[in-house]
Amino acid sequence: MTTPLAVAVDIGGTKIAAGLVDAEGRLYERRRTATPAAEGGEAIMAAVLDCARPLRDLGGDRVVACGIATAGVVDPAGRIAGATDLLRGWAGTDVRGIAERGLGIPAEVVNDCHAAGTAEARIGAARGARTGLVVAVGTGIGGALVADGVTVTGRSGTAGAIGHVPAPVVAGRRCSCGAFDHVEAHASGPAIERSYRELTGQAAGLREIASLARSGRSQALHAITTAGGLLGRVLGGAANLLDPDVIVIAGGVSGLGSLLLGPMRRTFRAEALPGSRAILIRVAVLGERAGLVGAGLSALHSR
């Protein structure tokens, strides 16, 4: 018996990645193209189909479904219920319907952080855990609550959105969602860059700030440790509420390593209740593959 495959697609603000995924989470035949992020939902979906069709044809009869991971809130019908301006005109797009008509196979549409959570729960850093919280720290901060290898999406699709939990600080920073002082506004990559700029009057990218911090520059170190400390306090509160078996830290900002994770772990332990302090905190292992793998696994699981 041949192993079924899913065409997996991960829609990002700058690129669309696609590949074939099997039920074990193995990824084959990756492709990518630029995201026409400023051109609206129809143009984005046209690029998705251009990337996905050759993979469907390549997989032939083994391809039984399509999984699509995307930024934004995805409603149960596979339509984008809400999105930021990173993908202009994305809200309201019937992603599932367009994909199914264009590819001729069933499609499953999931939030990109939920997809990453599924992948880490099935084959990554949360594998074997009964419950887990996967937190992606990058341009924004997103999350996924996973139970027995399945991502819990919630009634409206927003479960796990830890980036939009209020940070324990009042600074008047506006979050990408429009509210003030959510943790995303203080601990994401752009937030750390903003903190450094406010401290020094100079603009610098995250990689440069990290290099300066490692060389002992106090302002760079302060920008990162403050972000890590605030994130740790929010995670401590989440642990008290959810009591998961494991917390997995994903996303590009996790690459700061101990600069960020050290203060995060310290404030986590200070905020968490005695039982929650023993929760394992791990770094994600799947990297940029997580969205694609999780989308493919979600599509195969939903059949």
Order of alpha helices (4+ residues) and beta strands (2+ residues): beta-beta-beta-alpha-beta-beta-beta-alpha-beta-alpha-beta-beta-beta-alpha-alpha-alpha-alpha-beta-alpha-beta-alpha
